[in-house]
Amino acid sequence: MSRNLILFIALLFFATKSFSQIVRTEKIDTTSNWKKGNKVGLDFTQISFVNWSAGGNNSISGLAKGNFIRNYTRDNMKWNNELVVRYGINKQEAQDLRKTDDQINLNSTIGYRRDTINKWFYGAKFSFLTQFSNGYSYPNVSKAISKPFAPAYIFLGIGAEYTRKDLGLTVYLSPITNKTTLVLDSRLANEGAFGVEKAIYDETGTEILKKGKRHRTELGALISSQYKRKIMTNINLDTRATLYTDYLKDFGNIDIDWQVSLEMIVNKYIKANIGSHLIYDNDIKNKREVAGVQITEGPRVQLKQILGVGVEYRF
């Protein structure tokens, strides 16, 4: 185990110990309209990948994760905010540290309903997704296939949300959603990665006549849902799905993002997790190494499976 990995685990341990002190000393404000929730944890995880565009390697690894919720409710208005962060690394013999998971995901939904009985909220939804560090098609670590803000996805739309707290179900429907894809890296933008307009070269293919665009804007329809349910004693299910189609280009071609997580509670601090993450986006081209050369193929279904056991602190 390398010095960097030992330092990484030690920092997370002392951070979560501090969080547990907050749990014991924090006073609950019963008059506030805000509902707060925080979870941080460390899993030791087995992960397998299939065509995962951000890069990765099947391995035994460590996964640091956090989930932070700030929800505001007053009369018939609600404002829900969630930040999800994940970063996983693995260490195999004769190899440097490799990334296995990497995500920064911020979601914010604001809505208003006509009365306290109505389960439909009308309002707007904002989502932001990117990553912490470079992703590679291993064993090549000299040419990144993804970077922080390359890509980054921003969704902003208006619509209606149907909420059933008794069922743990939330469904959001938006007929008008703007999707912006950012690729803030010159090389990846010039290559036309993640669907942006690629650079135009001269006849020799060496000199750039027009640089690749660093962003792409789409206007389409969005459907997202979340279902959270205790299915057995100490076993919780959380599944989330997002479907998006662009009105202006290839209408009916649907981008899919579907996550399933099964949490098995051993005790207050020990949890086991089984999960999967499936992505299909026609604008994300698969990249792989063939005889030391990186080649780009057509879009693929991306699939990630996770099995982990670790510690978790809530505060």
Buried (B, 14 or more C-beta within 10 A) or exposed (E): EEEEBEEBBEEBEEBBEEBEEEEEEEEEEEEEEEEEEBBBBBBBBBBBBEBBBBBBBBBEBBBBBBBBBBBBEEEEBBBBBBBBBBBBBBBEEEEEBBBBBBBBBBBBBBBEBEEEEEEEBBBBBBBBBBBBBBBBBBEBEEEBBBBBBBBBBBBBBEBBBBBEEEEBBBBBBBEBBBBBBBBBBBBBBBBBBBBBBBBEEEEEEEEEEEEBBBBBEBEBBBBBBBBBEEEEEEEBBBBBBBBBBBEEBEEEBBBBBBBBBBBBBEEEBEBBBEBBBBBBBBBBBBBBBEEEEBEEEEBBEBBBBBBBBBBBBBB
